[in-house]
Amino acid sequence: MSDCIFCKIAAGEIPSNKLYEDDELIAFHDIYPKAPVHFLIVPKKHIESLLVAGAEDEALLGRIMLLVPKLAREQGLGAGFKTLVHTGKAGGQEVFHLHVHVMGQPQ
């Protein structure tokens, strides 16, 4: 999607404070953090939200969920953290590209 900010970040067109990147996923610090540690995990494939994710996205969604604790531990959140996925306008989603927020206080 040419106007999607997360697609542009994934393509390297917009800089980010990157934590992780591979062929399918990118993770970076949130520019408006709501906790001392607050980062996003975003698939490079444009998926508008969980409402439109399909069976073909199952492995990708699983990879995201397994990456969450790995990166959380690396960011000092080994004692625990919060995850959040806003879904759809009524669910508070502001950027219409699926992403997982990971937030917490290092212990």
Buried (B, 14 or more C-beta within 10 A) or exposed (E): EEEBBBBBBBEEEEEBEEBBBEEBBBBBBBEEEEBEBBBBBBBBBBBBBBEEBEEEBEEBBEBBEEBBBEBBEEBBBEEEBBBEBBBEEEEEBEBBBBBBBBBBEEE
